[in-house]
Amino acid sequence: MRKMRTQSAPWRAAAVLASVLLVGGVAACGNSDTGGGGSKDDGKITMGFSQVGAESGWRTANTTSIKEAAAAAGVELKFDDAQQKQENQIKAIRNYIQQKVDVIAFSPVVESGWDTVLKEAKDADIPVILTDRSVDSADKSLYKTFLGSDFVKEGRLAGEWLVEQKKTASGPVNIVELQGNTGAAPANDRKKGFAEAIAANPNLKVIASQPGDFTRAGGKQVMEQFLKANPKIDVLFAHNDDMGLGALEAITAAGKVPGKDITIITVDAVKDGMQALADGKFNFIAECSPLLGPQLMDLAKKVHAGEQVAPRIETEETTFTQAQAKEALPNRKY
Ligand code: GYE
């Protein structure tokens, strides 16, 4: 700049104009303290969160965790329940973009079909955090990070336990599978991990596999059909506790003893599932933690401040046998 001031008049005019523009530009940046969201200037982060629904005990615990963590972290939370419909989630995300929230977080009900709306958020300069479930978008720049479980691993742990239990089985072991809602990451991945693990023993065969939408009603209804169509069912693998709990009713109504006549393996480890396991009605649970709220708020603050975050953050989890469930149950928070 200093050098330019010694130039002739037209150059000086250009230099003045340039510095005005520069200062103006810096000032404009300084005003939008939101680092990409552009809402209020009170220093509080506003998060728009689109939840899948209220389909299971896991989901209820997840919603509570997010709401409590937002309050504790001083994050202003706008919350929408999509009732397990992708169109509702897209609508909610578009609303959040219009409201210029600082951060958008959501748990995608299915894996596919998000590119357009994620691109809209990116164009509006609003960072997106995926929580619990992921998307299959090839363009990873459409979101900052994905916080959640390794669902393939959960399915694999369930399958490995079964392989171990049935290692002396001489004849066929007939397995039925209750899947989560069609197209959801945990449904696709748990199915995959389980299938990979049981491939170790050719006696283990999935003879029927249908979606029960992660709900008790769905689990009960589909299990009734399974029982009608298949006289010999040895094992049920349910993609979550709630479907397993619904299936218990169908199994009992069919005159069979759950946990004995039919070995039951589920995923989640919410309180009711753990109770069924401790009571001997379930046989094994692969845990999936819904307590994602505190980590989510932490990440929101970081991406809002423009900090780099890891593109994938995995939840820590374990598995439970009946004896372990009895021991853990009194301290279970959800
Ligand atoms: O396992 C199931 C819920 O996405 C991990 O969704 C979550 C799954 C959970 O409905 O209970």
Residues whose N, C-alpha, C, O or C-beta is under 5 A from the ligand:
A	BS01	GYE	E55 S56 W58 R59 D132 R133 P186 F214 H239 N240 D268 C288
